[in-house]
């Protein structure tokens, strides 16, 4: 690998956008044969690289499933954003979605994020900061969402949206909100403390 290619990080998302742009430009020329040939070229290259990746995984995986020792070359490949995104793209990644989501969130080192739920229908992942982590302010939540989205794009592209929920302090009861009743204009107030 040359020094130039090693420093220029290429992501699956950027590459996908570039390919779509080229295909759109070819389609805009009005020549359906050129557009069809370009799409066939992309499919052929995807099949070729996918087969190569499948072969690499087969050769490296001596113990399928389960955690891999730190020096295991497959563990290093699965932890690399570019390689992981290629494996997911070709449906070759040996880890399931939940493990890949956890791996992505672990890579966001400056945020203490935990999964609340994943909605398979919408692709929405609900997260919260671990109790006692961060200040809980809106700016931190925005940064956490962006960091999570960036990591998930490589490791778990089936996650299409990230929502943050506030973290409850340990042992803190759920917050009960009391508002106006349907027949009253007054806000319910807690009873005054009794004095002896």
N, C-alpha and C positions, 0 to 999 in steps of 0.2 A: 504494500500500500504506500503510495507516495505521501510526502509530507503535506501536500496541498489537500488531498482527499481525506487525510486523517484529521485535519483541522476544520474542514467544512462538514458540519453535521447535517446529514440528509435524513428527513423524517418521512414516514409513510404518507402522512397527510400532505406534505409539500409535494411529494412525488405524484400522488394521486391527483392533486390539483393541476400539476403541469401536464399530465397525460390527458386529463379531461379538456384542458385548454387547447392542446394540439388537436385532439379529435374534433372539438367544436370548430376550430379554424378550418380543418379539412372538410367538415360537413358544410360549412358556410360557402365553400367554393362552388357548390352546386354539382360536383362530380361524385355521384353515389358510389362509383367503383373505387375511387380513391379513399373515401370514407370507410367502405367495407374492407378494403385491403389493410388500412391502418388498424381497424379493430381486430382483424384476424392476426396481424402482426403482434399486437399487444397480448392477445389470448395465447398465441404460440410461445411468446417469451415467458408469460406467466406460468404456463404448463412446464416449460423447461426448467425455470428456476425453482418452481415448486417441487419438481421431481428431484432436483439436486438437494434441496433442503430436506426433503423426506429421507434421502439416502444418508445425509450427514447425521440426522437424528437417529436413524437406525444403527449406524456405525458407532455412535457415541453412547447410546443408551444400553448399558449392560444390566441395569437394575431398574426396570420400569416401575413407576409409582414410588411414592414415599419420598422423604426428604433426601437430598443428595449431600454428600460430604463437601465441605468448603473448597477443596482442591479439585473437585470433579469438573471436567471441562463442560459438561452439559449444564451444570448449575451456573457457570459463568455465561454461557450462551443465553439461558433463559432469563438471566438478570439484565442482559443488555437490551436497551430500548429498541434499537434498530432490528436486531435479530428477532426479538420477541414480536415486534410488529409484523415482520415477514412471516413468522410461523403462524401468527393469528390470521393473517391475510390468506394464507394457503390452507387454513384449518388443520395445521399440523402441531400446534402447541399442545404438549402433553398435559399441561395443568388445566384444571377446570376454571370456569369464570370466577368463582369466589376466591380461589387461590391467586389468580392473576390480579384481581381487584386489590387483594391484600398486599401483593407485591408492589403494585403501583402506589398505594398509599404509604407503604414503608419507604418508598423512594423519595417521598416528600418529607424530608428530614426536619424542616423547620416548622412543621405543623403536626399536632397530635390529633389525628383524625381517626374516627371509628365509624363503621358502617351501622346505620340504623335499619335500612331496608333497601331492596332493589325491586323496582317495578318492571317486570319483564315486558309488559305490553308497551309502555312508553319509553323504556330504556333509562328511566330516571333513578339515579342513585342518591339516597338521602344519607347525609353524613352529619356528624356533630363532633365538636372538639371533646377530647377526653376531659373528664371533670378535673378542675384545677389547672388546666392548660390554657394559656392565652388569657387575654383580657375580656373576650366576648364582645368586643366592639365591632361595628359594622365593617370598618376597614380591614380588620383581621379576617373576617368572614369572607370578604371579597377576594382577598389574597389567597385564602385557603381554597376557595372554589376554583380559582384560576390555576393554582398549582396542581390541584387534584385533576382537573380537566386535562391539563397538559400531560400528566403522567398516565392517565387512563387512556388517552388517545393511542398510546403505543401498546400498552399491556391488555386493555379491555375495551376495544372500540365499540362493543355492544352497549356500553354506557354512553348515552347521547346527551344527558343533562345531569348536572349535579346541583343538589339543593342542600343548604346548610340548615341545621336545626340547632337551637341553643342547647348548651350542655347544662344539665341540672347538677347542682353541687351534690356530693355524696350524702345520702340520707335526707336530702331536702324533699319535702312532700310536693306533690304536683300543685301548681298554682291554681287557685280557684278564683275566677273572676265573677264579681257580682255586679250586675247593672240594674237598669230600671226594669220593673215588672210590667206586664202588659196593661194593667189597670192603674198604674201609679206613675206619677211624674218624678217621684223621689228616688234617690239612689239608696239602696240598702246599706246601712252602716253597722259596724260591729257593735255589740252591746257594750255599754260602759261597764268598767270594772266595778264590782261591789266593794264597798268599804265596810269594815266591821264597826 
